[in-house]
Amino acid sequence: MIGRIGKMVLSRQLLINKLLEKLPNSFGTVNRWPIAVQADFFSTLANLLKIGFSLTAALKFICETDQHLKSGTKQIIDGLETGSDFSKCVQPLISSQAYQQILISEKHGQLRDVLNELATFNRLKLKQIKKIKTVMIYPAFLCIILLTLIIVIHTFVFPQIETLMPSVSTAQPELIDFHLLEVIGLAIGTILIILTISFFKQPVLKKAEIVVKIPFLGSIFKRYIVYYLVSNLATLLRNGLSVKEIYSVLCAQKTDSIIYALGEMLNTSLTKGNSLKKIVETHHFIPKEIIKFLNSGDTVTEMANSMTAYSKLMFDEILLATDKLIAFIQPTMFLMIGVTIVATYFQLLIPIYDSVKGLY
């Protein structure tokens, strides 16, 4: 008996030891930061670099003074001490688009400017999300009330009507075949799943072509893609890279990124002697202005300034487009609520009307 208990204690202790060994690995890795935390990190780091801190000193300062960023920043510092690049160390903590921009700026300068741009973009993105939430509060509240009303009508009102007026049928009209609707809904759901799986299997440029054609949201996606491409090109041009050097830099990026696919496509086209205009005609999300800037004959500095100005224009247009979409959300919700209310009352009144009409 004692031996059996000893074995149980030993096996339990071994299990505890294994768990303790795994704890540092489990809790030592920080998950991706939320957008707000990323914005704070980019802004704080950019400001520290601006006043003269080195990258390592700035990260240590953030680690010591900001509790929200401490664990993630400590992970970055540990990565730098092993000889990894800053972009590689920060990659698990930020979005893939931000990583690509930091990767380019780190290798070719302008890290501080890119960090400022990322902080500004993330904060404005949060501002737009808050606007959407604010706009949705009142319609969502009305939807809850309406849903409650529909449940009450079906649960209590319809049975009472059938009890008081047996001649009144509150059953659904024969015109509506709900089994058919279920089949149609199942078919639509299956098609959507198939289309979604097919979408994720497409090459990245094909995905971009599909996304920019989505009603209402497509124009916003297109402007963001343009902003993303132009801001990266501006960063490279500001560092004096020639057009051919830019193509080679783009081709060196992460293989599943749109910027890599674009660089590979441009490089292949140049090798074959194809014109840049043909590329723009093939992929409609690539703005003609980029080709105009590259073929303008201006100096590299002038092209960089043009690209920077155009990226800021696209940024402003993204904000304008999202504001218009937000303004469209509330009227659409109210329209849907109104249609549902009218349909509910018709469902309630038509059986009574049919019963009364039968008396005459």
PEWO-V156124 format. One record per helix or strand. SS is the DSSP state (H for helix, E for strand). FROM is the first residue (numbers start at 1). TO is the last residue. Records with the same first field share a line. If there is no record, write none. Layout:
SS = FROM-TO  FROM-TO
//
This chain:
H = 2-27  35-50  55-65  67-81  86-93  96-108  111-164  178-200  204-211  218-238  243-251  258-272  276-282  288-294  300-357
//
